[in-house]
């Protein structure tokens, strides 16, 4: 059975960009366009609205997206079941994580697994950790490395890989707006401090809670996606940021920033692997899940 049309459709539905989707599928944009056109002709319904600048899903496209994901999931589950009965697992697992997580955890997580299951293809997507859990819940990824939320959504399994403190970081060079006594914070000191924070996610939630307890509305200099960018901007002297220490420890720019001894300290970041419970019915997903030793 040829599942490529469904995979190509989902790639375009996820990226809403013909160029990026064709690269992900290793086909030309014209081939991808032809596949989508053939699907629309078969279904007798438009799946996308597209012009020279924008691509978006139609109502029919959204319905077909749900069908395509479920169909591919069922097909992969059948393939994995049959291949496991034959004694060897084969197929594909997609994993989403931040750039830092990709070189902090993936080697230990996957090196032995790859030797035991050489026919399993692993696809890695990197990006903002704030998006990780939503991508798993939406069925866009099989697994993700993500911070444990304050309350995990129903249907989601989570295994802890490590814990990392959240820290305030400042440029090495002193600036006029730097708080004089961060270990004894006062509202007056922090009102004029330019802050560089995540757009969303757990670190942003904790930072907002810290400032609220201090009775200060932080002066936001920039909101960025991804903690690595926060280290860069702080190193350039644009303000103070909040990042997990594991990001700082693995950053090539770590020498350009310093940790501020701020009190009270922010909560720790519990980083782990998450997957939908129903995905664990797949022998392929279960094999990788069993590989993880919870810390």
LINHU-V29415 format. One record per residue. RES is the residue in three letters. SS is DSSP state (alpha for helix, beta for strand, coil for the rest). Layout:
# LINHU-V29415
RES&SS, RES&SS
This chain:
# LINHU-V29415
UNK&coil, UNK&coil, UNK&coil, UNK&alpha, UNK&alpha, UNK&alpha, UNK&alpha, UNK&alpha, UNK&alpha, UNK&alpha, UNK&alpha, UNK&alpha, UNK&alpha, UNK&alpha, UNK&alpha, UNK&coil, UNK&coil, UNK&alpha, UNK&alpha, UNK&alpha, UNK&alpha, UNK&alpha, UNK&alpha, UNK&alpha, UNK&alpha, UNK&coil, UNK&coil, UNK&coil, UNK&alpha, UNK&alpha, UNK&alpha, UNK&alpha, UNK&alpha, UNK&alpha, UNK&alpha, UNK&alpha, UNK&alpha, UNK&alpha, UNK&alpha, UNK&alpha, UNK&alpha, UNK&alpha, UNK&alpha, UNK&coil, UNK&coil, UNK&coil, UNK&coil, UNK&beta, UNK&beta, UNK&beta, UNK&coil, UNK&coil, UNK&coil, UNK&coil, UNK&beta, UNK&beta, UNK&beta, UNK&coil, UNK&alpha, UNK&alpha, UNK&alpha, UNK&alpha, UNK&alpha, UNK&alpha, UNK&alpha, UNK&alpha, UNK&alpha, UNK&alpha, UNK&alpha, UNK&alpha, UNK&alpha, UNK&alpha, UNK&alpha, UNK&alpha, UNK&alpha, UNK&alpha, UNK&alpha, UNK&alpha, UNK&alpha, UNK&alpha, UNK&alpha, UNK&alpha, UNK&alpha, UNK&alpha, UNK&alpha, UNK&coil, UNK&coil, UNK&coil, UNK&coil, UNK&coil, UNK&beta, UNK&beta, UNK&beta, UNK&beta, UNK&beta, UNK&beta, UNK&beta, UNK&coil, UNK&alpha, UNK&alpha, UNK&alpha, UNK&alpha, UNK&alpha, UNK&alpha, UNK&coil, UNK&alpha, UNK&alpha, UNK&alpha, UNK&alpha, UNK&alpha, UNK&alpha, UNK&alpha, UNK&alpha, UNK&alpha, UNK&alpha, UNK&alpha, UNK&coil, UNK&coil, UNK&coil, UNK&beta, UNK&beta, UNK&beta, UNK&beta, UNK&beta, UNK&beta, UNK&beta, UNK&coil, UNK&coil, UNK&alpha, UNK&alpha, UNK&alpha, UNK&alpha, UNK&alpha, UNK&alpha, UNK&alpha, UNK&alpha, UNK&alpha, UNK&coil, UNK&coil, UNK&coil, UNK&coil, UNK&coil, UNK&beta, UNK&beta, UNK&beta, UNK&beta, UNK&beta, UNK&coil, UNK&coil, UNK&coil, UNK&coil, UNK&coil, UNK&coil, UNK&coil, UNK&coil, UNK&beta, UNK&beta, UNK&beta, UNK&beta, UNK&beta, UNK&beta, UNK&beta, UNK&beta, UNK&beta, UNK&beta, UNK&beta, UNK&beta, UNK&beta, UNK&beta, UNK&beta, UNK&beta, UNK&coil, UNK&coil, UNK&coil, UNK&coil, UNK&coil, UNK&coil, UNK&coil, UNK&coil, UNK&coil, UNK&coil, UNK&alpha, UNK&alpha, UNK&alpha, UNK&coil, UNK&coil, UNK&alpha, UNK&alpha, UNK&alpha, UNK&alpha, UNK&coil, UNK&coil, UNK&coil, UNK&beta, UNK&beta, UNK&beta, UNK&beta, UNK&beta, UNK&coil, UNK&coil, UNK&coil, UNK&alpha, UNK&alpha, UNK&alpha, UNK&alpha, UNK&alpha, UNK&alpha, UNK&alpha, UNK&alpha, UNK&alpha, UNK&alpha, UNK&alpha, UNK&alpha, UNK&alpha, UNK&coil, UNK&coil, UNK&coil, UNK&coil, UNK&beta, UNK&beta, UNK&beta, UNK&beta, UNK&beta, UNK&beta, UNK&coil, UNK&coil, UNK&alpha, UNK&alpha, UNK&alpha, UNK&alpha, UNK&alpha, UNK&alpha, UNK&alpha, UNK&alpha, UNK&alpha, UNK&coil, UNK&coil, UNK&coil, UNK&coil, UNK&beta, UNK&beta, UNK&beta, UNK&beta, UNK&beta, UNK&alpha, UNK&alpha, UNK&alpha, UNK&alpha, UNK&alpha, UNK&coil, UNK&coil, UNK&coil, UNK&coil, UNK&alpha, UNK&alpha, UNK&alpha, UNK&beta, UNK&beta, UNK&beta, UNK&beta, UNK&coil, UNK&coil, UNK&coil, UNK&coil, UNK&coil, UNK&coil, UNK&coil, UNK&beta, UNK&beta, UNK&beta, UNK&beta, UNK&beta, UNK&beta, UNK&beta, UNK&beta, UNK&beta, UNK&alpha, UNK&alpha, UNK&alpha, UNK&alpha, UNK&alpha, UNK&coil, UNK&alpha, UNK&alpha, UNK&alpha, UNK&alpha, UNK&alpha, UNK&alpha, UNK&alpha, UNK&alpha, UNK&alpha, UNK&coil, UNK&coil, UNK&coil, UNK&coil
